[in-house]
């Protein structure tokens, strides 16, 4: 605001009217009260001691220690200081060690873990397609992609053909 006034050599009133700013906002110089500094230090200390607590729980702890503050003031200071509760990590999938278990195993080398999935689709003329995809989990290579709507015996034949090429039997 002062730069515009100096550069254009106009009054504060005209500058405020041009920039659509209330004059009162230009006169008020915000003062950061030093009375909040001890409270801010306390908030940092408590948030380090209790990292999973949010501002409401920290406010309760501060009040328990004898501070006379309300939740809104704690929330304002919490936001100003950039304090946050760390996000929780997502659900982790288990990687089991059972040889024949249903748990998910992480692939350690080629041919260690194969996965298969059935996909269903439909042609333009309405015929249904059933696809079997066999993938090596380590290399993410698609070992087989069979398109059929035939009985399960054909699935076994397709797996035998893949296992002959990879020297492994799909279980």
C-alpha positions in Angstrom: 0.0 0.0 0.0 2.8 2.4 0.9 4.7 1.6 -2.3 1.6 2.4 -4.4 1.2 5.7 -2.5 4.8 6.7 -3.0 5.0 5.6 -6.6 1.7 7.2 -7.7 2.0 10.2 -5.3 -1.5 9.9 -4.1 -3.2 9.9 -0.7 -3.9 6.9 1.5 -7.6 7.5 1.0 -7.4 7.4 -2.8 -5.1 4.4 -2.7 -7.5 2.4 -0.5 -10.5 3.3 -2.6 -8.6 2.2 -5.8 -7.4 -1.1 -4.3 -10.8 -1.6 -2.6 -9.1 -1.9 0.8 -10.7 -0.6 4.0 -8.5 2.2 5.5 -8.7 0.6 9.0 -6.8 -2.4 7.8 -3.9 -0.2 6.7 -3.6 1.6 10.0 -3.8 -1.4 12.3 -0.3 -2.9 12.9 -0.8 -6.4 14.2 1.2 -7.1 17.4 2.1 -10.6 18.3 1.6 -10.9 22.0 4.6 -12.3 23.9 2.2 -13.7 26.4 1.7 -16.7 24.1 5.4 -17.7 23.9 5.4 -19.8 27.1 2.2 -21.5 26.0 3.6 -22.2 22.6 6.7 -23.8 24.2 4.4 -25.9 26.4 2.4 -27.0 23.3 5.6 -28.1 21.5 6.8 -30.0 24.6 3.5 -31.8 25.0 3.2 -32.6 21.3 6.7 -34.2 21.4 5.8 -36.1 24.5 2.4 -37.3 23.1 2.7 -37.4 19.3 -0.7 -39.0 18.8 -2.6 -36.4 20.7 -4.5 -33.6 18.8 -5.0 -30.1 19.9 -8.1 -31.0 22.0 -6.3 -33.5 24.1 -3.3 -31.2 24.4 -5.7 -28.4 25.5 -7.0 -30.7 28.3 -3.4 -31.5 29.4 -2.5 -27.8 29.4 -5.6 -26.9 31.5 -4.8 -29.8 33.9 -1.4 -28.2 34.5 -3.0 -25.0 35.6 -3.1 -22.8 32.5 -6.3 -20.8 32.1 -6.8 -21.1 28.3 -9.7 -22.1 26.1 -9.7 -24.6 23.3 -10.0 -21.9 20.6 -6.8 -20.2 21.6 -5.0 -23.6 21.7 -6.3 -24.4 18.3 -5.1 -21.0 16.9 -1.6 -21.5 18.3 -1.6 -25.1 17.2 -2.3 -24.0 13.6 0.1 -21.1 13.7 2.9 -23.4 14.8 2.1 -26.0 12.1 1.7 -28.8 14.6 -0.1 -31.9 13.3 -0.9 -35.4 14.4 1.1 -37.8 12.0 -1.0 -39.8 9.6 -1.5 -43.4 10.3 0.0 -45.8 7.8 -2.3 -48.0 5.7 -3.1 -51.6 6.3 -0.2 -53.8 5.7 -0.6 -57.1 3.9 0.8 -60.2 5.6 3.6 -62.1 3.9 3.4 -65.6 5.3 5.9 -68.4 5.4 3.6 -71.3 5.2 4.3 -73.4 2.1 0.7 -74.1 1.2 -0.9 -71.4 3.1 -3.4 -68.9 1.8 -1.3 -66.0 2.9 0.4 -63.7 0.3 4.0 -64.5 -0.3 6.5 -62.0 -1.6 8.4 -63.1 -4.6 12.2 -63.4 -4.0 13.3 -64.6 -7.5 12.0 -65.7 -10.9 9.4 -68.5 -10.7 9.1 -68.2 -6.9 5.5 -67.0 -6.9 3.0 -67.2 -9.7 -0.5 -65.7 -9.5 -3.5 -66.5 -11.7 -6.6 -64.5 -12.2 -9.8 -65.1 -14.1 -11.1 -62.1 -16.1 -14.5 -62.0 -17.7 -15.4 -59.9 -20.8 -17.9 -59.8 -23.6 -17.5 -59.5 -27.4 -19.3 -57.0 -29.5 -21.8 -59.7 -30.6 -22.6 -60.6 -27.0 -20.5 -63.8 -26.5 -19.0 -64.2 -23.1 -15.2 -64.6 -22.8 -13.4 -66.1 -19.9 -9.7 -65.2 -19.7 -7.0 -66.8 -17.5 -3.9 -64.7 -16.8 -0.9 -66.3 -15.2 1.7 -63.8 -14.0 5.2 -64.3 -12.5 5.1 -61.9 -9.5 8.9 -61.2 -9.5 9.2 -60.1 -13.1 5.5 -59.1 -13.6 5.7 -61.1 -16.8 2.5 -62.5 -18.1 3.3 -66.2 -18.6 -0.1 -67.2 -20.1 -3.2 -65.5 -21.3 -5.8 -68.1 -22.2 -9.2 -67.1 -23.7 -11.9 -69.7 -23.3 -15.2 -70.7 -21.9 -14.3 -74.3 -21.6 -14.3 -76.7 -18.6 -11.4 -76.6 -16.0 -9.5 -79.5 -17.7 -8.4 -77.0 -20.3 -7.0 -74.7 -17.6 -4.8 -77.6 -16.4 -3.5 -78.2 -20.0 -2.7 -74.5 -20.3 -0.8 -74.5 -17.0 1.2 -77.6 -18.0 2.2 -75.8 -21.2 3.4 -72.8 -19.2 5.2 -74.9 -16.6 7.0 -76.9 -19.4 8.3 -73.6 -20.7 9.3 -72.3 -17.2 10.4 -75.7 -15.7 7.9 -75.4 -12.9 4.5 -76.9 -12.0 1.8 -74.4 -11.1 0.1 -75.5 -7.9 
